[in-house]
Amino acid sequence: MAADLHCHTKMSDGSAGIDEIVLLAERSGIPVISVTDHDTFSGSVRAGVIGKRHGVTVIPGAELSSTDPSTGRRAHILCYFCKRPERLECLCKQMREERGHAAAAMLRRVTEIYPISQEMVMRRAKGSTAVYKQHIMHALMDAGFAGEIYGEVYSRLFSPQNGLAYVPVHYPEVHDVIKRIHEAEGIAVLAHPGEYDSYGLLEQLARDHEIDGVEVWHPKNKEGDEQLFTEIASKYDLIMTGGTDFHGMYKKEAQPLGTCMTPDDQLEKLMKIGASL
């Protein structure tokens, strides 16, 4: 009963609808998924209702954005089985508002460079809690100014170093986010530590017993990551999760649901802890 525990929908920066992801799981023979939209539990709640009609178990989840204060790099925390999500609503709202301010500024800059309208972008962001760079790129593709989401145009506009339209988003510190998750009686898992070069952060969070788990299986793992993460998880008795980080067409490479999975024994461990909260 392996599971894909990292999926995004149109509620955040995915291109597929909530119902579509559940149906994809059913038709792909994936019995358990977790919808982990950015900074909202709404998609997960709705997916759970739809999942019951299709025989797909949906573990409640969300992916919360944060910053590693020691490096300034981003760090994402997957929150599972949150018993009191209302305690995180203020934090999630703060993150969405921060992202919204940055997105509005980026969108203004893009419309000064390309003759697309804000309405065109907003149509592609319909149903999402915020406008993401992927929505802007989708509009640029439909207008014929780009041939892919992540390519030359994306780099020209949104490179953190010199992007013409790039505006940084300021997130709370990772330690505060993890603390808030635990106060809301949720399970905190460090997502894709290899993607943001968070090896030192993983070791520190594990050593200080801040996190409950680590995402060991992920499409952006580099050579040796899986073995390293497994060793750290074993050393500190962390839950080991795996997920596709599914975004549909809003990815650089094709990664269908089920590309990366959580093995049965780790899924059982997660569900057992979730049931005890």
C-alpha positions as CSV (number, residue, x, y, z in Angstrom):
1,M,0.0,0.0,0.0
2,A,2.7,2.5,-1.0
3,A,1.7,6.1,-1.1
4,D,2.5,9.4,-3.0
5,L,2.6,11.9,-0.1
6,H,3.5,15.1,-2.0
7,C,0.9,16.4,-4.5
8,H,-0.1,19.9,-5.5
9,T,-3.4,21.0,-7.1
10,K,-4.9,24.1,-8.6
11,M,-5.4,25.3,-5.0
12,S,-1.7,26.4,-5.1
13,D,0.8,25.9,-7.9
14,G,-0.4,22.7,-9.6
15,S,-2.1,22.5,-12.9
16,A,-4.5,19.6,-12.1
17,G,-7.8,19.9,-10.2
18,I,-8.3,18.2,-6.9
19,D,-10.8,15.7,-8.4
20,E,-8.4,15.0,-11.2
21,I,-5.6,14.1,-8.9
22,V,-7.8,11.7,-7.0
23,L,-9.0,10.1,-10.2
24,L,-5.4,9.8,-11.4
25,A,-4.5,8.0,-8.2
26,E,-7.4,5.6,-8.6
27,R,-6.6,4.8,-12.3
28,S,-2.9,4.5,-11.5
29,G,-3.5,2.0,-8.7
30,I,-2.1,4.3,-6.0
31,P,-4.3,3.7,-2.9
32,V,-2.9,6.5,-0.7
33,I,-2.0,10.1,-1.5
34,S,-1.5,13.3,0.3
35,V,-2.6,16.6,-1.2
36,T,0.0,19.1,0.2
37,D,-0.8,22.5,-1.4
38,H,1.3,25.4,-0.3
39,D,0.1,27.1,2.9
40,T,-3.4,25.8,2.8
41,F,-5.2,22.7,4.0
42,S,-8.3,23.4,1.8
43,G,-7.3,21.2,-1.1
44,S,-6.5,18.3,1.2
45,V,-9.9,18.5,2.9
46,R,-11.8,18.4,-0.4
47,A,-9.6,15.6,-1.7
48,G,-10.4,13.6,1.3
49,V,-14.1,13.8,0.5
50,I,-13.6,12.9,-3.1
51,G,-11.2,10.1,-2.2
52,K,-13.8,8.3,-0.1
53,R,-16.0,8.1,-3.2
54,H,-13.2,6.6,-5.3
55,G,-11.5,4.3,-2.8
56,V,-8.4,6.5,-2.5
57,T,-7.2,7.3,1.0
58,V,-6.1,10.9,1.3
59,I,-3.8,11.8,4.2
60,P,-4.5,15.4,5.3
61,G,-1.5,17.6,4.6
62,A,0.0,21.0,3.5
63,E,3.4,22.3,2.5
64,L,4.5,25.3,4.6
65,S,7.1,27.7,3.3
66,S,9.9,29.0,5.5
67,T,13.5,30.2,5.6
68,D,16.6,28.7,7.1
69,P,18.0,31.7,9.2
70,S,21.5,30.3,9.1
71,T,21.8,30.3,5.3
72,G,18.9,32.5,4.1
73,R,17.8,29.6,1.8
74,R,14.2,28.4,1.6
75,A,13.1,25.4,3.5
76,H,9.7,23.7,3.0
77,I,8.0,21.7,5.8
78,L,5.3,19.1,5.0
79,C,2.6,19.0,7.7
80,Y,0.6,15.8,8.0
81,F,-2.3,14.8,10.1
82,C,-2.7,18.2,11.6
83,K,-5.3,17.8,14.4
84,R,-5.9,21.5,14.8
85,P,-5.3,23.2,11.5
86,E,-7.2,26.3,12.6
87,R,-4.1,27.1,14.8
88,L,-2.1,27.4,11.6
89,E,-4.5,29.5,9.7
90,C,-3.0,32.8,10.8
91,L,0.4,31.6,9.7
92,C,-0.8,30.3,6.4
93,K,-2.7,33.6,5.8
94,Q,0.4,35.6,6.5
95,M,2.4,33.5,4.0
96,R,-0.3,33.8,1.3
97,E,-0.5,37.5,1.8
98,E,3.3,37.9,1.5
99,R,3.3,35.8,-1.6
100,G,0.4,37.8,-3.0
101,H,2.2,41.1,-2.6
102,A,5.3,39.8,-4.4
103,A,3.1,38.2,-7.2
104,A,1.3,41.5,-7.8
105,A,4.6,43.3,-8.1
106,M,6.0,40.7,-10.5
107,L,2.8,40.7,-12.6
108,R,3.0,44.5,-13.0
109,R,6.6,44.2,-14.2
110,V,5.8,41.4,-16.6
111,T,2.8,43.3,-18.2
112,E,5.2,46.2,-18.8
113,I,7.5,43.9,-20.8
114,Y,4.9,41.8,-22.6
115,P,1.5,42.8,-23.9
116,I,-0.5,40.3,-21.8
117,S,-3.2,41.5,-19.4
118,Q,-3.5,40.8,-15.7
119,E,-6.9,39.3,-16.4
120,M,-5.2,36.7,-18.7
121,V,-3.0,35.6,-15.8
122,M,-5.8,35.6,-13.3
123,R,-7.8,33.2,-15.4
124,R,-5.0,30.7,-15.2
125,A,-4.7,31.2,-11.5
126,K,-8.5,30.7,-11.0
127,G,-9.1,28.5,-7.9
128,S,-5.6,29.0,-6.5
129,T,-5.0,30.8,-3.2
130,A,-2.4,33.0,-4.9
131,V,-0.9,33.9,-8.2
132,Y,2.3,31.9,-8.8
133,K,5.0,32.4,-11.4
134,Q,3.7,29.3,-13.1
135,H,0.4,31.1,-13.8
136,I,2.3,34.0,-15.4
137,M,4.3,31.7,-17.5
138,H,1.2,29.8,-18.6
139,A,-0.3,33.1,-19.8
140,L,2.9,33.9,-21.7
141,M,2.9,30.5,-23.3
142,D,-0.8,30.9,-24.4
143,A,0.1,34.3,-25.8
144,G,3.0,32.8,-27.8
145,F,5.9,34.5,-25.9
146,A,7.2,31.3,-24.3
147,G,7.4,27.7,-25.3
148,E,7.7,26.1,-21.9
149,I,7.2,27.0,-18.2
150,Y,10.8,26.7,-17.1
151,G,13.0,27.9,-19.9
152,E,14.8,31.0,-21.2
153,V,11.8,33.4,-20.6
154,Y,11.4,32.1,-17.0
155,S,15.1,32.7,-16.3
156,R,15.0,36.1,-17.9
157,L,12.1,37.2,-15.8
158,F,12.4,35.3,-12.5
159,S,16.0,34.5,-11.9
160,P,16.7,35.4,-8.2
161,Q,20.0,36.9,-9.3
162,N,19.0,39.3,-12.1
163,G,15.4,38.5,-13.2
164,L,13.7,41.5,-14.7
165,A,10.5,40.8,-12.8
166,Y,11.7,38.9,-9.8
167,V,10.5,40.0,-6.4
168,P,11.5,37.9,-3.3
169,V,9.0,36.5,-0.9
170,H,9.8,36.8,2.8
171,Y,8.9,33.7,4.8
172,P,9.1,33.0,8.6
173,E,12.0,31.1,10.1
174,V,11.8,27.3,9.7
175,H,12.1,26.8,13.5
176,D,9.1,28.9,14.2
177,V,7.0,27.1,11.5
178,I,7.9,23.7,12.9
179,K,7.0,24.9,16.4
180,R,3.7,26.1,15.2
181,I,3.0,22.8,13.4
182,H,3.6,20.9,16.7
183,E,1.4,23.4,18.6
184,A,-1.3,22.6,16.1
185,E,-0.7,18.9,16.8
186,G,0.7,18.1,13.4
187,I,3.6,16.0,12.1
188,A,6.5,18.0,10.6
189,V,8.6,16.6,7.8
190,L,11.4,18.4,6.1
191,A,10.7,18.4,2.4
192,H,13.3,17.7,-0.4
193,P,16.3,18.8,1.6
194,G,18.6,18.2,-1.4
195,E,16.7,20.8,-3.6
196,Y,17.7,23.7,-1.3
197,D,21.0,22.3,-0.2
198,S,19.6,21.9,3.3
199,Y,22.0,19.1,4.4
200,G,23.2,21.0,7.4
201,L,19.7,22.1,8.3
202,L,18.5,18.5,8.2
203,E,21.2,17.3,10.5
204,Q,20.5,20.1,13.0
205,L,16.7,19.7,12.9
206,A,17.1,16.0,13.4
207,R,19.7,16.3,16.2
208,D,17.6,18.8,18.1
209,H,14.5,16.7,17.7
210,E,12.6,19.5,15.9
211,I,11.3,17.5,13.0
212,D,9.4,14.2,13.0
213,G,10.5,13.1,9.5
214,V,12.4,13.8,6.3
215,E,11.3,13.4,2.6
216,V,13.8,10.7,1.5
217,W,12.4,9.9,-2.0
218,H,12.0,12.9,-4.3
219,P,12.5,13.5,-8.0
220,K,15.1,16.3,-7.4
221,N,17.4,14.1,-5.3
222,K,21.0,14.2,-6.3
223,E,23.3,11.2,-6.3
224,G,23.8,10.0,-2.8
225,D,20.9,11.9,-1.3
226,E,18.6,9.0,-0.7
227,Q,21.4,7.1,1.1
228,L,22.3,10.1,3.2
229,F,18.8,11.0,4.2
230,T,18.1,7.3,5.1
231,E,21.1,7.2,7.3
232,I,20.1,10.4,9.1
233,A,16.5,9.2,9.5
234,S,17.7,5.9,10.9
235,K,20.1,7.6,13.3
236,Y,17.4,9.9,14.7
237,D,14.4,7.6,14.3
238,L,12.7,9.9,11.8
239,I,9.8,9.0,9.6
240,M,10.9,8.6,5.9
241,T,8.4,9.8,3.3
242,G,8.4,9.9,-0.4
243,G,6.5,11.9,-3.0
244,T,6.4,13.1,-6.6
245,D,6.0,16.7,-5.6
246,F,3.3,16.5,-8.3
247,H,2.5,19.8,-10.2
248,G,1.1,18.4,-13.4
249,M,2.3,20.5,-16.4
250,Y,3.9,23.1,-14.1
251,K,7.1,21.1,-13.8
252,K,10.4,21.3,-15.8
253,E,10.2,17.5,-16.6
254,A,7.3,15.1,-16.9
255,Q,6.7,13.5,-13.5
256,P,3.4,11.6,-13.3
257,L,1.7,10.7,-10.0
258,G,3.6,7.9,-8.4
259,T,7.1,8.9,-9.7
260,C,8.3,8.8,-6.1
261,M,6.5,6.8,-3.3
262,T,6.6,6.2,0.4
263,P,7.1,2.5,1.2
264,D,4.6,0.5,3.2
265,D,6.6,0.3,6.5
266,Q,7.1,4.1,6.6
267,L,3.5,4.8,5.6
268,E,2.4,2.6,8.5
269,K,4.7,4.5,10.8
270,L,3.3,7.8,9.7
271,M,-0.3,6.7,10.0
272,K,0.3,5.2,13.4
273,I,1.8,8.5,14.7
274,G,-1.0,10.4,13.0
275,A,-3.7,8.3,14.7
276,S,-2.1,8.9,18.1
277,L,-2.2,12.7,17.9
